Amino acid sequence: MRVATRGSNILDLVFSNEVSMVEDLKVLEHFSTGDHNMLEFQCVLRTGSCDALVYKYNFNKGDYNAIISALNKINWDTVFDSKGTLACYKYFNDRIYELTDSLRTTKEA
């Protein structure tokens, strides 16, 4: 919001991970007896079919001892040193993905 929604203050936020998903954002009158203005907006949702690959994992095939062993060989203190939370999460997630990639099967949706 770039318009005041409570007196001269901007207190209301509309979050979206897609810029074009929110349209026609309007600030309306006060809500009931409160001192906040109401917000009105349109959510744009486009649907349709597309050819996509669906990834599924066969966890029954997993060699979990090998996965645990590979994770134990990583010096996590060194890897995570001076890195932020997102970088650490990405590193961890990438290792898990690599270790479980052999369990993944692909089929057309």
Contact map, one row per residue, 1 for C-alpha under 8 A:
1111000001011100000000000000000000000000000000000000000000000000000000000000000000000000000000000000000000000
1111000001000000000000000000000000000000000000000000000000000000000000000000000000000000000000000000000000000
1111100001000000000000000010000000000000000000000000000000000000000000000000000000000000000000000000000000000
1111111111100000000000000000000000000000000000000000000000000000000000000000000000000000000000000000000000000
0011111111110000000000000010000000011100000000000000000000000000000000000000000000000000000000000000000000000
0001111111100000000000000000000000111000000000000000000000000000000000000000000000000000000000000000000000000
0001111110000000000000000000000000110000000000000000000000000000000000000000000000000000000000000000000000000
0001111111000000000000000000000000000000000000000000000000000000000000000000000000000000000000000000000000000
0001111111100000000000000000000000000000000000000000000000000000000000000000000000000000000000000000000000000
1111110111110000000000000000000000000000000000000000000000000000000000000000000000000000000000000000000000000
0001110011111000000000000000000000000000000000000000000000000000000000000000000000000000000000000000000000000
1000100001111100000000000000000000000000000000000000000000000000000000000000000000000000000000000000000000000
1000000000111110000000000000000000000000000000000000000000000000000000000000000000000000000000000000000000000
1000000000011111000000000000000000000000000000000000000000000000000000000000000000000000000000000000000000000
0000000000001111100000000000000000000000000000000000000000000000000000000000000000000000000000000000000000000
0000000000000111111011000000000000000000000000000000000000000000000000000000000000000000000000000000000000000
0000000000000011111000000000000000000000000000000000000000000000000000000000000000000000000000000000000000000
0000000000000001111111000000000000000000000000000000000000000000000000000000000000000000000000000000000000000
0000000000000001111111000000000000000000000000000000000000000000000000000000000000000000000000000000000000000
0000000000000000011111100000000000000000000100000000000000000000000000000000000000000000000000000000000000000
0000000000000001011111100000000000000000001110000000000000000000000000000000000000000000000000000000000000000
0000000000000001011111111000000000000000111100000000000000000000000000000000000000000000000000000000000000000
0000000000000000000111111000000000000000111100000000000000000000000000000000000000000000000000000000000000000
0000000000000000000001111100000000000001110000000000000000000000000000000000000000000000000000000000000000000
0000000000000000000001111110000000000011110000000000000000000000000000000000000000000000000000000000000000000
0000000000000000000000011111000000000011100000000000000000000000000000000000000000000000000000000000000000000
0010100000000000000000001111100000001111000000000000000000000000000000000000000000000000000000000000000000000
0000000000000000000000000111110000001111000000000000000000000000000000000000000000000000000000000000000000000
0000000000000000000000000011111000001100000000000000000000000000000000000000000000000000000000000000000000000
0000000000000000000000000001111111111100000000000000000000000000000000000000000000000000000000000000000000000
0000000000000000000000000000111111111100000000000000000000000000000000000000000000000000000000000000000000000
0000000000000000000000000000011111000000000000000000000000000000000000000000000000000000000000000000000000000
0000000000000000000000000000011111100000000000000000000000000000000000000000000000000000000000000000000000000
0000000000000000000000000000011111110000000000000000000000000000000000000000000000000000000000000000000000000
0000011000000000000000000000011011111000000000000000000000000000000000000000000000000000000000000000000000000
0000111000000000000000000000011001111100000000000000000000000000000000000000000000000000000000000000000000000
0000110000000000000000000011111000111110000000000000000000000000000000000000000000000000000000000000000000000
0000100000000000000000000011111000011111000000000000000000000000000000000000000000000000000000000000000000000
0000000000000000000000001111000000001111100000000000000000000000000000000000000000000000000000000000000000000
0000000000000000000000011111000000000111110000000000000000000000000000000000000000000000000000000000000000000
0000000000000000000001111100000000000011111000000000000000000000000000000000000000000000000000000000000000000
0000000000000000000001111000000000000001111100000000000000000000000000000000000000000000000000000000000000000
0000000000000000000011100000000000000000111110000000000000000000000000000000000000000000000000000000000000000
0000000000000000000111100000000000000000011111000000000000000000000000000000000000000000000000000000000000000
0000000000000000000010000000000000000000001111100000000000000000000000000000000000000000000000000000000000000
0000000000000000000000000000000000000000000111110000000000000000000000000000000000000000000000000000000000000
0000000000000000000000000000000000000000000011111000000000000000000000000000000000000000000000000000000000000
0000000000000000000000000000000000000000000001111100000000000000000000000000000000000000000000000000000000000
0000000000000000000000000000000000000000000000111110000000000000000000000000000000000000000000000000000000000
0000000000000000000000000000000000000000000000011111000000000000000000000000000000000000000000000000000000000
0000000000000000000000000000000000000000000000001111100000000000000000000000000000000000000000000000000000011
0000000000000000000000000000000000000000000000000111110000000000000000000000000000000000000000000000000000011
0000000000000000000000000000000000000000000000000011111000000000000000000000000000000000000000000000000001111
0000000000000000000000000000000000000000000000000001111100000000000000000000000000000000000000000000000001111
0000000000000000000000000000000000000000000000000000111110000000000000000000000000000000000000000000000111100
0000000000000000000000000000000000000000000000000000011111000000000000000000000000000000000000000000000111000
0000000000000000000000000000000000000000000000000000001111100000000000000000000000000000000000000000001110000
0000000000000000000000000000000000000000000000000000000111111100000000000000000000000000000000000000001110000
0000000000000000000000000000000000000000000000000000000011111100000000000000000000000000000000000000001000000
0000000000000000000000000000000000000000000000000000000001111100000000000000000000000000000000000000000000000
0000000000000000000000000000000000000000000000000000000001111110000000000000000000000000000000000000001000000
0000000000000000000000000000000000000000000000000000000001111111000000000000000000000000000000000001001000000
0000000000000000000000000000000000000000000000000000000000001111111000000000000000000000000000000000000000000
0000000000000000000000000000000000000000000000000000000000000111111100000000000000000000000000000000000000000
0000000000000000000000000000000000000000000000000000000000000011111110000000000000000000000000000000000000000
0000000000000000000000000000000000000000000000000000000000000011111111000000000000000000000000000000000000000
0000000000000000000000000000000000000000000000000000000000000011111111100000000000000000000000000011000000000
0000000000000000000000000000000000000000000000000000000000000001111111110000000000000000000000000000000000000
0000000000000000000000000000000000000000000000000000000000000000111111111000000000000000000000000000000000000
0000000000000000000000000000000000000000000000000000000000000000011111111100000000000000000000000000000000000
0000000000000000000000000000000000000000000000000000000000000000001111111100000000000000000000000000000000000
0000000000000000000000000000000000000000000000000000000000000000000111111110000000000000000000000000000000000
0000000000000000000000000000000000000000000000000000000000000000000011111110000000000000000000000000000000000
0000000000000000000000000000000000000000000000000000000000000000000001111111001000000000000000000000000000000
0000000000000000000000000000000000000000000000000000000000000000000000011111111000000000000000000000000000000
0000000000000000000000000000000000000000000000000000000000000000000000000111111100000000000000000000000000000
0000000000000000000000000000000000000000000000000000000000000000000000000011111110000000000000000000000000000
0000000000000000000000000000000000000000000000000000000000000000000000000011111110000000000000000000000000000
0000000000000000000000000000000000000000000000000000000000000000000000000111111110000001000000000000000000000
0000000000000000000000000000000000000000000000000000000000000000000000000001111111110001000000000000000000000
0000000000000000000000000000000000000000000000000000000000000000000000000000111111100000000000000000000000000
0000000000000000000000000000000000000000000000000000000000000000000000000000000111110000000000000000000000000
0000000000000000000000000000000000000000000000000000000000000000000000000000000111111011000000000000000000000
0000000000000000000000000000000000000000000000000000000000000000000000000000000101111111000000000000000000000
0000000000000000000000000000000000000000000000000000000000000000000000000000000000111111100000000000000000000
0000000000000000000000000000000000000000000000000000000000000000000000000000000000011111110000000000000000000
0000000000000000000000000000000000000000000000000000000000000000000000000000000000111111111000000000000000000
0000000000000000000000000000000000000000000000000000000000000000000000000000001100111111111100000000000000000
0000000000000000000000000000000000000000000000000000000000000000000000000000000000001111111110000000000000000
0000000000000000000000000000000000000000000000000000000000000000000000000000000000000111111111000000000000000
0000000000000000000000000000000000000000000000000000000000000000000000000000000000000011111111100000000000000
0000000000000000000000000000000000000000000000000000000000000000000000000000000000000001111111110000000000000
0000000000000000000000000000000000000000000000000000000000000000000000000000000000000000111111111000000000000
0000000000000000000000000000000000000000000000000000000000000000000000000000000000000000011111111100000000000
0000000000000000000000000000000000000000000000000000000000000000000000000000000000000000001111111110000000000
0000000000000000000000000000000000000000000000000000000000000000000000000000000000000000000111111111000000000
0000000000000000000000000000000000000000000000000000000000000000000000000000000000000000000011111111100000000
0000000000000000000000000000000000000000000000000000000000000000000000000000000000000000000001111111100000000
0000000000000000000000000000000000000000000000000000000000000000001000000000000000000000000000111111110000000
0000000000000000000000000000000000000000000000000000000000000100001000000000000000000000000000011111111100000
0000000000000000000000000000000000000000000000000000000000000000000000000000000000000000000000001111111100000
0000000000000000000000000000000000000000000000000000000000000000000000000000000000000000000000000011111100000
0000000000000000000000000000000000000000000000000000000011101100000000000000000000000000000000000001111110000
0000000000000000000000000000000000000000000000000000001111000000000000000000000000000000000000000001111111000
0000000000000000000000000000000000000000000000000000001111000000000000000000000000000000000000000000001111100
0000000000000000000000000000000000000000000000000000111100000000000000000000000000000000000000000000000111110
0000000000000000000000000000000000000000000000000000111000000000000000000000000000000000000000000000000011111
0000000000000000000000000000000000000000000000000011110000000000000000000000000000000000000000000000000001111
0000000000000000000000000000000000000000000000000011110000000000000000000000000000000000000000000000000000111
